[in-house]
Amino acid sequence: MMIEEEYVRLIFGLKLKQIRTEKNLSLFGLSKLSGLSKSYLNEIEKGKKYPKTDKIVVLSEALDVPYDQLVSIKLDKNLAPIGDILQSKILKEIPLDLFGIQERDLIDIIAEAPAKVNAFISTIIEIAQNYNLSRESFFLASLRSYQEANNNYFDDIEKQVEKFAKAYQIDLNSPISSKELEEILIEEYQYAINEEELDKHKELNNLRCVFVPKTKTLLLDNDIDEAQRTFIYAKEIAYNFLEIQERLYTFSWIKFKSFDEVLNNFYASYFAGALIIPRKPLVNELEAFFQRKTFKPKAFLKIMEQFNASPESFYQRLTNILPKDFNFKDLFFLRFTHKKGDVKFHLKKELHITHQQSPQANETNEHYCRRWISIKTLKEITKSEALHVFDVQISDYADSDNQYLVFSSATEDPFKEHYYRSISIGFLMTPHLKRKMGFAEDKSIKRTIVGVTCETCPVAECTERMTPPIRIERRSKHKKTAQVVEELMDRFGS
C-alpha cells in the first residue's frame, strides 16, 4: 500500500489537474490566475509536491472551488478506480522491476493522463473479470512474460548449478540419482525425509511433497517415481543453495501469497532442471541429433532416456537450451491434460519464445483442433496400455503461411486416475531451422493441415471437427452485409 503522504499528494494533483482541465485552463493560464509558477503547479499535478495551506487557498479562489473540495481525498466517479488502484497493493504486487519499470514511472503516467489510464485500468479489470483471471493467474502470466523476455535462459542460475556440482563433486556427465541428492539434503541441510505421512491423508493425494520448515521435514508421496523424486530433491537443494527465503512449501502448489514466491518457485525449478539435465551434455547430444538427414523417433527418445528426468522436465529443458545454443527462438511449449472418456482437452501450461506462436490458450471455451499432435498423442495413449506415446508432425496452419515442426509426448498422470497429459515443443519452420536441423524437411514426417479451434478453422470437410466454424461464418456474414451496404451507398449516393 502507498504511504499516506504520497497518496495524498498524488490525489491532490489528480484533482487539481481535473478541475483545471474542466475549466479549459492551461498550466500557464492557472499560473497567471493564481500567481504560482507554472513549474510549481506542474510538480503539484504530478504528485511530487503538496502545497501549503495558503497556496491551497489561492488555488481555491483562482479555480472558484471550495477549499474542502480541493483537500478532500475523495475522488469523483471518473477517477475513483485510480484511487482504488493507488490505495490497493496491486502496484506492489506487479513485478514492475523485472521489466525495467519503476513504480514512480507508473505513477507519473497516471498523473499525466488520469482519464485515459482510468479507462485502460477499467478495461483490464473488466477483461480479467470476464475471463475469471485470478491473482495466481496474473502472477503466472507475469512470470511467463518474464521468461519469454529472456528467451527462457538464465545464465546466472546455470552458473550456480556448475558451482554446486563442483562444491559437492557431482558428475554432470553422468545421470544423477535421487540417492546422491538425498544424501546432500540430509547431511548438508539436516533434512528429515518422511515417506509415510502423506499416504495417511486422502485430501493430499494430489500433492507430491510437503516441506515443514520448522523441523526441515520433507513429506514425500510414496508413489512418486525415481525421476520425480530426483526433481523434488534437486528443487529443495536449489532453495537452500540459492538461499531462497520466500518459497512454496507444497508441490504441486496450492496458492501463491506473493509474486516473489512464484518467481522463486521458477528459479528453484530451473535450477533443478539444469542440474538433472546439464547443459553441455545435452548440447552435445542435440548437435549430433540435428545432423541427421532423416528423423528417427528412437534417436530422440534415446537422448531423453539418458537423463533421470520426466518427459515434461526434458521438454522444459529444451526451451532453455535451444534458443540459447541453437538460436531456435521461434518455438512454443505446451502441456495439455485430458480425462479418459471426456471430449475436452485442457491447455494447462504454455510458453512462447520470441513472439506469440500458434497455438495459444483460448479463454472462450472453444474446441482445440483435434489434428494437433498434442491432442493426437493424448487420444492414442488413452486407447493403449503404453507408458509413453511419442509422435512428431509438421503442422501447416490453414489460416496462415506458418508451418511448425512439433514433437509431442503423452504419459499417464500418476496422481489422477484416468487422467493423461501431453507435453509438446514446436518450432516455426524457418530457413534457419531447415539449415540447422538436418531432418526438418524429411518427407517421412507426416504433414497435416490444422486450425486453432474448430470455431475458427477454415478447413473444409474435416472429419475430426467438433463444432461448425461459427466464428468464420459470422465474419463471412458481416463481410457480405458490409458489401451490400457499400453497393447501396454507391447506388443511391450518385
Summary of the structure (lengths in Angstrom):
residues: 494
radius of gyration: 28.6
end to end distance: 62.9
largest distance: 90.7
contacts: 1439
relative contact order: 0.07
helix: 51%
strand: 13%
